[in-house]
Amino acid sequence: MARPLRIEYPGAIYHVMSRGNARQRIFHDAEDYERLCDGLKQTVERFGIELFCFVCMPNHLHILFRTPEPNLSRAMQYLLSGYANWFSHRHQRPGHLFQGRFKGELIEDDSYFWTTSRYVHLNPARGKRPLVEHPRDWMWSSYPGYDRRAKRVPWVAYDQVYAAWRGEMGGVHVEAAYRRFVEAGLVDPPDNPFQDAAHGWLLGSPPFVGRIKQLMKEPQHPDEVPSARRLGNLPMAVVIETVAAFYGTTPAAFACRRSAAPGRDVAAWLARHLTSATLRELAELFGLGHPDSVSNLVRRANAEMNRSQRLQQDVAAIRERLTKTENRV
């Protein structure tokens, strides 16, 4: 049987579900859950995905996210294969951990965020034997951060879910409105929003379904794939030089250990996402003593981009320059 086609394009929104092989447990204790959550955090940082919500259940997991770059398969391979290898080593368990390939459903736009995220968040409090009475009590989920600001983590894009509601309904008390919306599902359980998805994996309007069906027919020769899809194998030096030029500095200015050169964090973020360079190679380039220090630069850039629209615009402009550079290579 042919594998399900993975449709990838910049800005695509997905709901991904992966289940344990033969419905076996994929999490046995807190250390397992913590490892998967750390993998999610690293996936956000490495691949630039916007993570809206997730839940880790004993034998499966759900994730709702957007891919600014067309990298669904690479991101999920990094997350799921990395966790499976770690799990097998820790528990001395050979064989497949997950049941085949992950199930990925494509979502039209953020107007579906509330219904899909509610479905995800209610998982621990539903079923014949709920794990908890209220989703806020299940810590291996993004919902505690939606319930209380004090429990938020920097790698979940809470505000994107709230913004989707403001765009549709308006209002200023959006956080309380979202909590009421989710909790109403405890009294009147909602249907699975994907049960009526076209072909079982397309959630959206008829025009959206039509566009995706047309995209499925398009040739996939490398010369015919949009340039954004090919970004990821640029030379490290090209990325660094482009960022330095954008900020009016030089690559050498990034190489000092305590450098405060403008654009240094952005250079690390882009080099991590758009090149195949290892952390060790990047640490040497940025004059850092340990590969983990590169991750700190990347995290700092990611946090700043979440706060600053201006920085998001800068990064978009640099990526456009890099796309043109890549097309000349």
C-alpha positions in Angstrom: 0.0 0.0 0.0 1.3 3.4 -0.9 2.3 5.8 1.9 0.0 8.7 2.6 1.1 11.8 0.7 2.6 14.5 2.9 1.6 17.9 1.6 4.1 20.5 2.7 4.1 24.3 2.0 5.1 27.4 3.9 2.6 28.3 6.6 0.8 25.0 6.6 -1.1 24.0 9.8 -1.2 20.4 10.9 -2.7 18.3 13.6 -0.4 15.3 14.1 -1.2 12.2 16.1 1.1 9.3 16.7 0.1 6.1 18.6 2.1 3.4 20.2 2.7 0.2 18.2 -0.2 -2.2 19.0 -1.6 0.6 21.3 1.2 -0.1 23.8 2.4 2.6 26.2 4.9 5.1 24.9 5.3 6.8 28.3 5.9 4.8 31.5 6.9 7.5 33.9 7.6 11.2 34.4 11.1 10.9 32.8 9.5 9.7 29.6 7.0 12.5 29.5 9.7 15.1 30.3 11.9 13.7 27.5 9.2 14.1 24.9 8.4 17.6 26.1 12.0 18.5 25.8 12.0 17.1 22.3 9.1 19.3 21.4 11.0 22.3 22.7 14.0 21.4 20.6 11.9 20.8 17.6 10.4 24.3 17.9 13.8 25.8 18.2 15.5 23.8 15.4 12.8 23.8 12.8 11.0 27.1 13.6 7.6 25.5 14.0 4.9 27.4 15.8 3.5 25.0 18.4 -0.1 25.9 19.5 -1.0 22.9 21.7 0.0 19.4 22.6 -1.0 16.5 24.9 1.0 13.4 25.7 -1.2 10.5 26.7 0.1 7.1 27.9 -0.1 5.4 24.5 -0.4 8.3 22.0 0.2 12.0 21.6 -1.4 15.0 19.7 0.3 18.1 18.4 -1.2 21.2 16.7 1.3 23.5 14.9 2.2 25.6 11.9 5.3 25.2 9.8 6.6 28.6 8.5 8.8 26.4 6.2 7.7 23.3 4.4 9.4 20.9 6.8 6.7 18.7 8.4 8.3 15.4 7.7 11.8 16.5 8.8 10.5 18.0 12.0 8.4 15.0 13.0 11.2 12.6 12.1 13.5 14.6 14.4 10.9 14.5 17.2 9.5 11.0 17.0 12.6 9.1 15.9 14.7 10.9 18.5 12.3 10.0 21.2 11.9 6.4 20.0 15.6 5.8 20.0 16.0 7.3 23.5 13.0 5.3 24.8 14.4 2.0 23.3 17.8 2.6 24.9 16.4 3.6 28.3 13.9 0.7 28.6 16.0 -1.9 26.7 13.1 -2.5 24.4 13.8 -3.5 20.8 11.4 -3.0 17.9 9.1 -0.2 16.8 7.7 2.1 19.4 5.2 3.9 17.2 2.5 2.4 15.0 3.7 3.1 11.5 4.0 6.7 10.3 2.4 9.5 12.2 -1.1 10.6 11.1 -1.0 14.2 9.9 -4.2 16.2 9.2 -3.9 19.5 7.2 -6.0 22.4 8.5 -7.0 25.4 6.4 -6.4 28.3 8.8 -6.5 29.6 12.3 -10.3 29.7 12.4 -10.1 26.0 13.4 -7.7 26.6 16.3 -10.3 26.7 19.0 -12.2 23.5 18.0 -9.0 21.5 17.3 -7.1 22.7 20.4 -10.1 21.9 22.6 -10.3 18.4 21.1 -6.6 18.0 21.9 -6.7 19.5 25.4 -9.8 17.5 26.5 -8.1 14.1 25.8 -6.9 13.4 29.4 -10.4 14.1 30.8 -12.4 12.0 28.3 -13.0 8.4 27.6 -14.2 5.5 29.7 -11.4 5.9 32.2 -10.3 9.6 32.3 -6.9 10.3 33.6 -8.0 13.5 35.3 -11.3 15.2 36.1 -10.1 18.5 34.5 -7.6 19.1 31.7 -5.7 21.6 33.9 -4.7 18.8 36.1 -2.8 16.9 33.4 0.7 18.4 33.4 1.9 16.7 30.2 -0.1 19.1 28.1 -0.1 22.7 27.0 -3.5 23.3 28.7 -2.1 24.2 32.1 -0.4 27.2 30.4 -3.7 28.3 28.9 -5.4 27.9 32.4 -2.7 29.8 34.3 -0.1 32.2 33.0 2.4 31.1 35.6 2.5 27.6 34.0 3.4 28.8 30.5 6.5 27.8 28.6 8.2 30.0 26.0 8.0 27.4 23.2 4.2 27.2 23.0 2.5 30.0 20.9 -0.4 30.7 23.3 -1.1 34.1 21.8 -1.6 32.8 18.3 -4.6 30.8 19.6 -6.0 33.8 21.4 -5.4 36.0 18.3 -7.4 33.6 16.2 -10.4 34.1 18.5 -10.0 37.9 18.5 -10.0 37.9 14.7 -13.2 35.9 14.6 -15.2 37.2 17.6 -13.4 40.2 19.0 -13.4 41.0 22.7 -10.7 41.7 25.3 -11.2 38.8 27.8 -10.1 36.2 25.3 -8.2 34.0 27.8 -11.2 33.5 30.0 -13.4 32.9 27.0 -11.0 30.2 25.8 -11.1 28.5 29.2 -14.9 28.6 29.2 -15.0 27.1 25.7 -12.7 24.2 26.6 -14.4 23.5 29.9 -17.9 23.5 28.3 -16.6 20.4 26.5 -16.5 18.6 29.9 -20.3 19.0 30.2 -21.2 18.5 26.6 -18.4 16.6 24.9 -17.7 17.8 21.4 -17.4 15.6 18.3 -14.0 14.9 16.9 -13.5 17.9 14.5 -11.7 15.6 12.1 -14.5 13.1 11.6 -15.9 15.1 8.7 -12.5 16.0 7.2 -12.2 15.5 3.4 -10.4 12.3 2.6 -9.9 11.8 6.3 -7.1 14.4 6.6 -8.2 17.8 5.1 -10.0 20.1 7.4 -11.3 23.2 5.6 -13.6 24.8 3.2 -14.4 23.3 -0.3 -12.1 25.8 -2.0 -9.2 24.9 0.3 -9.8 21.2 -0.3 -9.8 21.9 -4.0 -6.5 23.8 -3.8 -4.8 21.0 -1.9 -6.1 18.4 -4.4 -4.6 20.5 -7.2 -1.3 20.7 -5.2 -1.3 16.9 -5.0 -1.2 16.8 -8.8 1.7 19.1 -9.2 5.1 17.7 -10.2 7.6 17.3 -7.4 10.8 17.6 -9.4 13.4 19.6 -7.5 13.5 22.3 -10.2 9.8 22.8 -9.8 9.5 22.9 -6.0 9.3 26.4 -4.6 12.6 27.8 -3.5 11.5 28.0 0.2 11.2 24.3 0.2 14.8 23.8 -0.8 16.2 26.1 1.9 18.0 24.1 4.5 21.3 23.2 2.8 22.7 26.7 2.3 26.4 27.1 3.1 26.9 28.3 6.7 29.2 31.1 5.5 26.5 32.5 3.2 23.9 32.7 5.9 26.4 34.4 8.3 27.6 36.9 5.7 24.0 37.7 4.6 22.9 38.5 8.2 26.1 40.5 8.9 25.5 42.6 5.8 21.9 43.2 6.7 22.9 44.6 10.1 25.8 46.5 8.8 28.5 44.5 10.5 30.9 41.7 9.6 31.0 37.9 10.3 34.1 38.5 12.4 32.0 40.5 14.8 29.9 37.5 15.6 32.9 35.4 16.4 33.8 37.0 19.8 32.5 35.0 22.8 30.9 38.0 24.5 30.0 39.8 21.3 27.0 42.2 21.4 27.1 42.7 17.6 23.6 43.4 16.2 22.1 40.3 14.5 24.3 37.7 16.3 21.3 35.9 17.8 19.5 36.0 14.4 22.5 34.7 12.7 22.6 31.7 15.1 18.9 31.1 14.6 19.0 31.2 10.8 22.2 29.1 10.7 20.6 26.5 12.9 17.4 26.3 10.7 18.7 26.9 7.2 22.0 25.0 7.2 23.1 21.5 8.0 25.8 22.7 10.4 26.2 20.9 13.7 26.0 22.7 17.0 29.7 22.1 17.5 30.5 23.7 14.1 28.3 26.7 15.0 29.9 27.0 18.4 33.3 27.3 16.8 32.0 29.9 14.3 30.5 32.0 17.0 33.5 31.8 19.3 31.6 29.8 22.0 33.2 27.2 24.2 30.3 24.7 24.2 27.7 23.6 21.7 24.9 24.2 24.2 25.8 27.9 24.1 24.6 28.0 20.5 21.2 26.7 21.7 21.1 29.6 24.1 21.5 32.0 21.3 18.8 30.3 19.3 16.4 30.3 22.2 17.1 34.0 22.9 16.4 34.8 19.2 13.2 32.7 19.2 11.9 34.5 22.4 12.7 37.9 21.0 10.9 37.1 17.7 7.8 36.1 19.6 7.9 39.6 21.2 9.0 41.8 18.4 7.2 42.2 15.1 10.1 44.3 13.8 12.5 41.4 14.3 10.1 39.0 12.5 10.2 41.5 9.6 14.0 41.6 9.7 14.2 37.8 9.6 11.7 37.6 6.8 13.7 40.1 4.8 17.0 38.2 5.4 15.3 34.9 4.4 14.2 36.6 1.1 17.8 37.6 0.4 18.9 34.0 1.2 16.3 32.6 -1.2 17.6 34.8 -4.0 21.2 33.7 -3.1 20.1 30.1 -3.1 18.5 30.5 -6.6 21.9 31.8 -7.9 23.8 28.8 -6.6 
